[in-house]
Amino acid sequence: MTTTEADTKSPSELIDQRIASLDDWRGATLAQIRALIRDAEPDVVEEWKWRGVPTWYVNGKIICTGESYKNAIKTTFAKGATLDDPKGLFNSSLDGNVRRAIDFREGDAIDEEAFKALVRAASAANGGGQKR
């Protein structure tokens, strides 16, 4: 049996590598999303799931994922349907009973405070989060 890169690198290193490999607007967007998640929830744990999806957890439960596609970076919130979204950031996976997602496309500005509020709400839904 051979050892794969995913077996020898930490999830954070694999996410670093993914960001670096996306050498266009997608890498910069994923890096910004990651920084906002870490800022909003300092206790977040990074994981590398499903053969290459950056995933952020609190208390062993998924807050959100950061998937990269040709034309979008999709941030899917596992319990998004239960979260208040007063700024209307969710623009994808709106039909589901549980998940909600935000598709960021080239040139899109991220409402940083609204995004961090969603991360904090998702963390709180998982029993985590800090009072701020």
Protein Blocks (a to p, Z undefined) as FASTA:
>chain_A
ZZdfklmpcfklmmmmmmmmmmcfklmmmmmmmmmmmmmmmmbccddeehiaacddeehi
afbdcdddfkbccdddfklmmpccfkomagghklbmkbccddddehiacdfklmmmmmmm
mmmmnopajdZZ
